Amino acid sequence: MRLVAAGLIVAFPVVLCAQTQQAALRPEQQLAHDIYKELIEINTADSVGNTTTAANAVAKRFRDAGFPETDIFEGGPRPDKGNLIVRYHGNGSSGRKPLMLLAHLDVVQALKTDWSPDIDPFKFTERDGYYYGRGTSDDKAMASIFIANLLRFKQERYVPDRDILLVLTADEEGGPANGVRWLIANHRDKIDAAYALNEGGGGSLRDGKPFINSVGAAEKVSTNFTVTTNNRGGHSSVPRDDNAIYELSQALVNIGKYQFPVMLNEVTRAFFSNTAKIEKTDMAAAMRAIVANPNDAKASATISADPRYRSMLRTICVATMLSGGHVRNALPQTATANVNCRMAPGHDPADVRAALLKAANDTGVKISNAPAMEHASPSPLSPEIMQPIAKVTRDVFGSNVLVIPTMGTGATDSKYLRAAGIPGYGISGLMGDPDDARAHGKDERVLIKSYYDSEDFLYRLVKELSSGKVVP
């Protein structure tokens, strides 16, 4: 998952009671633990790792459990970029299309020298109530849980009313061979589903207790614009007013001050409506006001004072890279910046470019053409998906835990599914401290209790969504 703010945006003080000793695991937990450990200790970094090794290891588990070869598919565009699909057959009584369980096998690179000296990113480490290792949160927790739960279904002789597809993929983190995109292009029939459960949502703890369970149902779209200034340059001893670096700098300052209009959708309206229930008085009032009237300037200003909420309101563009000049003793002939834009669903890139040009305010800059991009509509917040999530959330975490739809400000592979007509929902039930998010970072970790709570949550949720029965 690439910098996704799809979980709880509000940060609450969290008091975590670290477990110094893990209680004995139940059989289904031990199975998940062993799969989790196996996956963490296979280096699947998108740059230097190998997802095929992980896919093969998982496929072996399903073959050993009695899954026929016809229900196991392995493939990818390169020998080291393998993907895995396992089909768990239902009885078809509901007439519904399959339910997809999607997780990516790849992780971002991690160097041992960048982590604490006593923690190896590719060794599964248990310490002080946490599991440590690259991918423990992103995304091998969900991958291992989906695998373990499907194997558990097989052991229990559970027969759902629809097929269940386990889809484990490569290069979600930005490598050259994205698995979901490859499967859509080459094996769409093997992953055709009513919708997918994926990463992009999660839970938040307050005072060590579950407080929020978020559902990622929309994502922004990312693109980059190159902003450039040019002139004839000259000797630095005779400076002129038309300095390429100054012109670019002024344009970037103007762009930085510009705010795009509020663009709400079904998901962000639900996000602000629900978050208003737990926010402070002024912010809560502003959230309710913006849902009622997206043009409410006062409400927009109040919400926008918090950068995390501002990104949920509108398209955001920010300068991320800068270069200029060619030698120390000459006036710059060229200055260039990259402006990264995270566009609200449906926002035309050409309109974004036009707004950037207008914001630059006649500073003489040029902005690269807008790319042709396909926006995916937010996944519908239908009762078929939201009611089971709410029910299982109550059953596992308690009636006081809020279910809040969110829009990711980064990206997951759900964007490819949505564009292909398969809604994706980020939902894991994996609870954590919002101030201790370590995915992609040093000493990535997950609370041990949260991992097994997530296993229970996803086990129950998939059963709710497949309405099956146990066959003696």
C-alpha positions as CSV (number, residue, x, y, z in Angstrom):
1,M,0.0,0.0,0.0
2,R,1.6,3.3,-1.1
3,L,1.0,5.9,1.6
4,V,-2.6,5.4,2.0
5,A,-4.6,7.5,4.6
6,A,-7.6,5.2,4.3
7,G,-7.9,4.3,8.0
8,L,-8.9,6.6,10.8
9,I,-7.7,10.1,10.1
10,V,-8.2,11.4,13.7
11,A,-5.2,10.7,15.9
12,F,-6.1,9.8,19.5
13,P,-3.8,9.2,22.4
14,V,-3.4,5.5,22.8
15,V,-2.2,3.5,25.8
16,L,-1.1,0.1,24.7
17,C,-0.7,-2.8,27.2
18,A,2.1,-4.8,25.7
19,Q,1.8,-8.5,26.2
20,T,5.0,-9.8,27.7
21,Q,4.0,-13.3,27.1
22,Q,1.7,-14.6,24.4
23,A,-1.0,-17.0,25.5
24,A,-1.0,-20.4,23.9
25,L,-2.4,-20.2,20.4
26,R,-5.6,-22.1,19.3
27,P,-5.1,-24.4,16.3
28,E,-6.5,-21.9,13.8
29,Q,-4.3,-19.2,15.3
30,Q,-1.2,-21.4,15.1
31,L,-1.9,-22.1,11.5
32,A,-2.2,-18.3,10.7
33,H,1.0,-17.7,12.8
34,D,3.0,-20.3,10.8
35,I,1.8,-18.9,7.4
36,Y,2.5,-15.4,8.6
37,K,6.1,-16.3,9.6
38,E,6.7,-18.2,6.4
39,L,5.6,-15.2,4.3
40,I,7.6,-12.6,6.3
41,E,10.8,-14.6,5.9
42,I,10.5,-14.8,2.1
43,N,12.0,-11.6,0.7
44,T,9.4,-10.3,-1.7
45,A,10.6,-6.7,-2.0
46,D,9.3,-5.3,-5.2
47,S,12.8,-4.3,-6.3
48,V,15.0,-7.3,-5.4
49,G,12.6,-9.9,-4.0
50,N,10.6,-12.8,-5.5
51,T,6.9,-13.2,-5.1
52,T,6.9,-16.4,-7.1
53,T,8.7,-18.1,-4.2
54,A,5.9,-17.0,-1.8
55,A,3.2,-17.9,-4.3
56,N,4.7,-21.4,-4.6
57,A,4.9,-21.9,-0.9
58,V,1.2,-20.9,-0.5
59,A,0.1,-23.1,-3.4
60,K,1.8,-26.1,-1.8
61,R,-0.3,-25.6,1.4
62,F,-3.5,-25.7,-0.7
63,R,-2.3,-28.7,-2.6
64,D,-1.4,-30.5,0.6
65,A,-4.9,-29.6,1.9
66,G,-6.5,-31.4,-1.0
67,F,-7.3,-28.5,-3.4
68,P,-7.3,-29.9,-7.0
69,E,-4.9,-28.4,-9.6
70,T,-7.9,-27.1,-11.5
71,D,-8.6,-24.7,-8.6
72,I,-5.0,-23.4,-8.3
73,F,-3.6,-20.9,-10.8
74,E,0.0,-19.6,-10.7
75,G,1.3,-17.1,-13.3
76,G,2.9,-13.8,-14.0
77,P,4.7,-11.8,-16.7
78,R,8.2,-12.7,-15.2
79,P,9.6,-15.8,-13.4
80,D,10.1,-13.7,-10.3
81,K,6.8,-11.9,-10.4
82,G,4.3,-14.7,-9.7
83,N,0.7,-14.4,-8.7
84,L,-1.6,-17.0,-7.2
85,I,-5.4,-17.6,-7.5
86,V,-7.2,-20.3,-5.5
87,R,-10.8,-20.9,-6.0
88,Y,-12.9,-22.3,-3.1
89,H,-16.1,-23.6,-4.6
90,G,-19.5,-22.8,-3.2
91,N,-22.8,-24.5,-4.1
92,G,-24.0,-21.6,-6.2
93,S,-27.3,-21.5,-4.4
94,S,-27.4,-17.7,-4.2
95,G,-26.6,-17.1,-7.9
96,R,-24.1,-14.5,-6.8
97,K,-20.8,-13.9,-8.4
98,P,-17.7,-14.9,-6.4
99,L,-16.3,-13.0,-3.4
100,M,-12.6,-12.0,-3.9
101,L,-10.1,-11.9,-1.1
102,L,-7.2,-9.8,-2.4
103,A,-3.8,-9.3,-0.8
104,H,-0.4,-8.5,-2.3
105,L,2.7,-10.6,-1.6
106,D,5.3,-7.9,-2.4
107,V,6.7,-5.5,0.1
108,V,8.8,-2.4,-0.1
109,Q,12.5,-2.9,0.3
110,A,14.0,-2.9,3.8
111,L,17.7,-2.8,4.7
112,K,18.8,-4.4,8.0
113,T,21.1,-1.4,8.6
114,D,18.1,0.9,8.6
115,W,16.3,-1.1,11.3
116,S,17.1,-1.5,15.0
117,P,20.3,-3.6,15.4
118,D,18.5,-6.5,17.0
119,I,15.6,-6.7,14.4
120,D,16.0,-8.2,11.0
121,P,13.3,-7.1,8.6
122,F,13.1,-10.5,7.0
123,K,13.0,-12.5,10.2
124,F,9.7,-12.9,12.0
125,T,10.3,-11.6,15.5
126,E,7.9,-11.7,18.5
127,R,8.6,-9.1,21.2
128,D,6.7,-7.2,23.8
129,G,3.3,-8.0,22.4
130,Y,4.2,-7.3,18.8
131,Y,5.1,-9.2,15.6
132,Y,8.0,-7.5,13.8
133,G,9.1,-7.8,10.2
134,R,8.8,-6.2,6.8
135,G,5.2,-6.8,5.6
136,T,3.7,-7.5,9.0
137,S,1.2,-4.8,8.4
138,D,1.5,-4.2,4.7
139,D,0.3,-6.6,3.5
140,K,1.2,-10.1,4.8
141,A,-1.1,-9.9,7.8
142,M,-4.1,-10.0,5.5
143,A,-2.5,-12.4,3.1
144,S,-1.7,-14.9,5.8
145,I,-5.1,-14.5,7.4
146,F,-7.0,-15.1,4.2
147,I,-4.9,-18.2,3.5
148,A,-5.4,-19.6,7.0
149,N,-9.1,-18.9,7.0
150,L,-9.6,-20.6,3.6
151,L,-7.7,-23.6,4.8
152,R,-9.8,-23.6,7.9
153,F,-13.0,-23.5,5.8
154,K,-11.7,-26.6,4.0
155,Q,-11.1,-28.4,7.4
156,E,-14.5,-27.5,8.6
157,R,-16.2,-28.6,5.3
158,Y,-17.7,-25.2,5.0
159,V,-19.8,-24.8,1.8
160,P,-20.5,-21.2,0.9
161,D,-23.4,-20.1,-1.3
162,R,-20.9,-18.6,-3.8
163,D,-17.3,-19.2,-4.9
164,I,-14.6,-17.5,-2.9
165,L,-11.4,-16.4,-4.7
166,L,-8.1,-16.0,-3.0
167,V,-6.0,-13.6,-5.1
168,L,-2.4,-13.0,-4.0
169,T,-0.4,-10.7,-6.3
170,A,2.9,-9.0,-7.1
171,D,4.1,-5.5,-7.4
172,E,1.4,-3.5,-5.6
173,E,4.1,-1.4,-4.1
174,G,5.1,0.0,-7.5
175,G,7.3,-2.6,-9.2
176,P,7.2,-3.1,-13.0
177,A,4.7,-6.1,-13.0
178,N,1.6,-5.2,-11.1
179,G,-0.3,-8.5,-10.5
180,V,-3.8,-7.2,-10.5
181,R,-3.3,-5.2,-13.7
182,W,-1.7,-8.3,-15.3
183,L,-4.5,-10.6,-14.2
184,I,-7.2,-8.2,-15.5
185,A,-5.5,-7.9,-18.9
186,N,-4.7,-11.7,-19.3
187,H,-7.0,-13.7,-17.0
188,R,-10.0,-11.6,-16.3
189,D,-12.2,-14.7,-16.2
190,K,-10.2,-16.1,-13.3
191,I,-10.8,-13.1,-11.0
192,D,-14.3,-12.1,-12.1
193,A,-16.1,-11.3,-8.8
194,A,-18.9,-9.3,-7.3
195,Y,-16.5,-7.3,-5.2
196,A,-13.2,-7.7,-3.4
197,L,-12.0,-7.4,0.2
198,N,-8.6,-5.8,0.2
199,E,-6.2,-3.7,2.3
200,G,-6.9,0.1,2.5
201,G,-9.0,0.0,5.7
202,G,-8.1,-0.7,9.3
203,G,-9.0,-0.1,12.9
204,S,-7.9,2.4,15.5
205,L,-7.3,2.0,19.2
206,R,-8.0,4.5,21.9
207,D,-6.8,3.8,25.4
208,G,-5.8,0.4,24.1
209,K,-9.4,-0.5,23.0
210,P,-10.9,-0.8,19.5
211,F,-12.6,2.5,18.6
212,I,-12.9,2.8,14.9
213,N,-13.2,0.2,12.1
214,S,-12.7,1.9,8.7
215,V,-13.8,0.8,5.3
216,G,-11.8,2.0,2.3
217,A,-14.3,2.5,-0.4
218,A,-12.7,5.2,-2.6
219,E,-9.3,6.4,-3.6
220,K,-7.7,9.5,-5.1
221,V,-5.9,9.3,-8.4
222,S,-2.3,10.4,-8.6
223,T,-0.6,12.2,-11.4
224,N,2.4,14.5,-11.8
225,F,2.9,17.8,-13.7
226,T,6.2,19.3,-14.7
227,V,6.4,23.0,-14.1
228,T,9.2,24.7,-16.1
229,T,10.6,28.2,-16.7
230,N,13.1,29.1,-19.5
231,N,15.1,32.2,-20.5
232,R,18.3,33.2,-22.2
233,G,20.4,33.2,-19.1
234,G,23.6,35.1,-18.9
235,H,26.6,36.0,-16.6
236,S,25.8,35.9,-12.9
237,S,27.7,39.2,-12.4
238,V,24.9,41.0,-14.4
239,P,21.6,39.7,-13.0
240,R,18.3,40.6,-14.6
241,D,14.7,40.6,-13.3
242,D,13.7,37.6,-15.5
243,N,15.5,34.9,-13.4
244,A,14.2,31.4,-14.2
245,I,14.6,30.2,-10.6
246,Y,12.8,33.2,-9.2
247,E,9.9,32.9,-11.7
248,L,9.5,29.2,-10.9
249,S,9.7,29.9,-7.2
250,Q,7.0,32.5,-7.4
251,A,4.8,30.2,-9.4
252,L,5.2,27.4,-6.9
253,V,4.4,29.8,-4.0
254,N,1.2,30.8,-5.8
255,I,0.3,27.1,-6.5
256,G,1.0,26.3,-2.9
257,K,-1.6,28.8,-1.7
258,Y,-4.2,27.6,-4.1
259,Q,-7.1,25.4,-2.9
260,F,-9.2,23.4,-5.2
261,P,-12.9,23.4,-4.7
262,V,-14.5,20.9,-2.3
263,M,-15.5,17.7,-4.2
264,L,-17.4,15.2,-2.0
265,N,-18.7,11.8,-3.0
266,E,-20.8,9.1,-1.3
267,V,-17.8,7.9,0.6
268,T,-16.4,11.2,1.9
269,R,-19.9,12.4,2.8
270,A,-20.3,9.3,5.0
271,F,-16.8,9.8,6.3
272,F,-17.5,13.4,7.5
273,S,-21.0,12.5,8.8
274,N,-19.7,9.7,10.9
275,T,-16.5,11.4,12.0
276,A,-18.5,14.3,13.3
277,K,-19.9,12.0,15.9
278,I,-16.5,11.7,17.6
279,E,-14.8,15.1,16.8
280,K,-14.6,18.2,18.9
281,T,-17.5,20.6,18.8
282,D,-16.2,23.2,16.2
283,M,-14.8,20.5,13.9
284,A,-17.9,18.4,14.2
285,A,-20.2,21.3,13.3
286,A,-18.0,22.1,10.3
287,M,-18.1,18.5,9.1
288,R,-21.9,18.4,9.3
289,A,-22.1,21.8,7.5
290,I,-19.8,20.7,4.6
291,V,-21.9,17.6,4.0
292,A,-25.0,19.8,3.9
293,N,-23.4,22.4,1.7
294,P,-20.0,21.7,0.0
295,N,-19.7,25.4,-0.8
296,D,-19.7,26.5,2.8
297,A,-16.5,28.5,2.9
298,K,-16.4,28.8,6.7
299,A,-16.8,25.0,7.2
300,S,-14.2,24.4,4.5
301,A,-11.7,26.7,6.2
302,T,-12.2,25.0,9.6
303,I,-11.8,21.5,8.2
304,S,-8.9,22.5,6.0
305,A,-6.9,23.7,9.0
306,D,-6.2,20.0,9.6
307,P,-4.0,18.7,6.7
308,R,-5.3,15.2,7.1
309,Y,-8.9,16.3,6.7
310,R,-8.1,18.8,3.9
311,S,-6.9,16.0,1.8
312,M,-10.3,14.3,2.1
313,L,-12.1,17.4,0.9
314,R,-10.5,18.1,-2.4
315,T,-7.8,17.5,-5.0
316,I,-4.4,18.4,-3.5
317,C,-1.3,19.4,-5.5
318,V,2.1,19.8,-3.9
319,A,5.6,20.5,-5.2
320,T,7.8,17.5,-4.5
321,M,11.0,17.9,-6.6
322,L,13.0,20.9,-7.7
323,S,16.0,21.6,-10.0
324,G,17.4,24.7,-11.7
325,G,20.5,26.2,-13.4
326,H,23.5,24.5,-14.9
327,V,26.6,26.2,-13.4
328,R,27.3,28.3,-10.3
329,N,28.4,31.4,-12.2
330,A,25.7,31.7,-14.8
331,L,22.1,32.9,-14.7
332,P,19.8,29.9,-14.9
333,Q,18.3,29.2,-18.3
334,T,15.9,26.6,-17.0
335,A,14.3,25.7,-13.7
336,T,12.0,22.8,-13.2
337,A,9.7,21.4,-10.5
338,N,7.5,18.3,-10.1
339,V,4.0,18.9,-8.8
340,N,2.3,15.8,-7.5
341,C,-1.5,15.9,-7.6
342,R,-3.8,13.6,-5.7
343,M,-7.1,14.1,-7.6
344,A,-10.5,13.5,-6.1
345,P,-12.5,10.8,-8.0
346,G,-13.8,12.2,-11.2
347,H,-11.7,15.3,-11.3
348,D,-10.5,15.8,-14.9
349,P,-6.7,16.1,-15.1
350,A,-7.1,18.8,-17.8
351,D,-9.1,20.9,-15.4
352,V,-6.5,20.4,-12.7
353,R,-3.8,21.6,-15.1
354,A,-5.8,24.6,-16.1
355,A,-6.3,25.5,-12.4
356,L,-2.5,25.2,-11.8
357,L,-1.8,27.5,-14.7
358,K,-4.3,30.0,-13.3
359,A,-2.9,29.7,-9.8
360,A,0.7,30.4,-11.2
361,N,-0.7,33.8,-12.1
362,D,1.2,34.8,-15.3
363,T,4.7,34.0,-13.9
364,G,5.7,32.7,-17.3
365,V,5.8,29.0,-16.4
366,K,4.9,26.1,-18.6
367,I,3.1,23.1,-17.3
368,S,3.2,19.7,-18.9
369,N,0.1,18.4,-20.6
370,A,-2.5,16.5,-18.5
371,P,-2.3,12.7,-19.0
372,A,-5.2,10.7,-20.1
373,M,-6.4,8.9,-17.0
374,E,-9.3,6.7,-16.1
375,H,-11.1,7.5,-12.9
376,A,-12.8,4.7,-11.0
377,S,-16.0,5.5,-9.2
378,P,-16.1,4.9,-5.5
379,S,-17.3,1.5,-4.4
380,P,-21.0,1.7,-3.5
381,L,-21.8,1.6,0.2
382,S,-24.5,-0.9,-0.3
383,P,-26.3,-2.7,2.5
384,E,-25.0,-6.0,1.1
385,I,-21.5,-5.1,2.2
386,M,-21.9,-2.5,4.9
387,Q,-24.5,-4.3,7.1
388,P,-22.3,-7.5,7.5
389,I,-19.3,-5.3,8.2
390,A,-21.3,-3.5,10.9
391,K,-22.6,-6.7,12.4
392,V,-19.3,-8.5,12.6
393,T,-17.6,-5.3,14.0
394,R,-20.2,-5.3,16.8
395,D,-19.7,-9.1,17.4
396,V,-16.0,-9.0,17.5
397,F,-15.1,-5.5,18.9
398,G,-18.3,-4.3,20.6
399,S,-21.3,-2.1,19.9
400,N,-19.4,1.1,20.6
401,V,-17.0,0.7,17.7
402,L,-17.9,2.9,14.8
403,V,-17.7,1.7,11.2
404,I,-16.6,4.7,9.0
405,P,-16.2,4.6,5.2
406,T,-13.0,6.4,4.1
407,M,-11.3,7.6,0.9
408,G,-7.7,6.7,0.5
409,T,-5.5,9.6,-0.3
410,G,-2.9,7.2,-1.7
411,A,-3.5,4.0,-3.7
412,T,-4.1,0.3,-3.5
413,D,-4.8,-2.3,-6.1
414,S,-8.5,-1.7,-5.6
415,K,-8.2,1.2,-8.1
416,Y,-7.5,-1.3,-10.9
417,L,-10.5,-3.5,-9.8
418,R,-12.8,-0.5,-9.6
419,A,-11.8,0.6,-13.1
420,A,-12.5,-2.9,-14.4
421,G,-16.0,-2.9,-12.8
422,I,-15.2,-4.8,-9.6
423,P,-15.8,-2.8,-6.4
424,G,-13.0,-3.0,-3.9
425,Y,-13.4,-2.5,-0.1
426,G,-10.5,-2.0,2.2
427,I,-11.5,-3.8,5.4
428,S,-9.2,-5.8,7.7
429,G,-10.3,-5.3,11.3
430,L,-6.6,-4.9,12.1
431,M,-6.5,-2.5,15.0
432,G,-3.5,-0.3,15.7
433,D,-2.3,3.0,17.1
434,P,-2.7,5.7,14.5
435,D,0.4,7.4,15.8
436,D,2.5,4.3,15.4
437,A,1.9,3.5,11.7
438,R,5.2,1.8,10.6
439,A,4.2,0.4,7.2
440,H,7.1,1.0,4.7
441,G,9.2,2.3,7.7
442,K,11.7,1.2,10.3
443,D,10.7,-1.7,12.6
444,E,7.4,-2.4,11.0
445,R,5.2,-4.2,13.5
446,V,1.6,-5.3,14.4
447,L,0.1,-5.9,17.8
448,I,-0.2,-9.7,18.4
449,K,-3.7,-9.4,19.9
450,S,-4.8,-7.2,16.9
451,Y,-3.5,-9.8,14.4
452,Y,-5.7,-12.6,15.9
453,D,-8.6,-10.3,16.4
454,S,-8.3,-9.5,12.7
455,E,-8.2,-13.2,11.9
456,D,-11.4,-13.7,13.8
457,F,-13.1,-10.6,12.2
458,L,-12.2,-11.7,8.6
459,Y,-13.2,-15.3,9.3
460,R,-16.7,-14.2,10.4
461,L,-17.0,-11.5,7.8
462,V,-16.3,-13.9,4.9
463,K,-18.9,-16.3,6.3
464,E,-21.4,-13.5,6.6
465,L,-20.8,-12.5,2.9
466,S,-21.0,-16.1,1.7
467,S,-23.9,-17.4,3.8
468,G,-22.9,-21.0,3.7
469,K,-23.2,-24.1,5.9
470,V,-21.1,-26.9,7.2
471,V,-21.6,-30.2,5.5
472,P,-21.1,-33.3,7.7
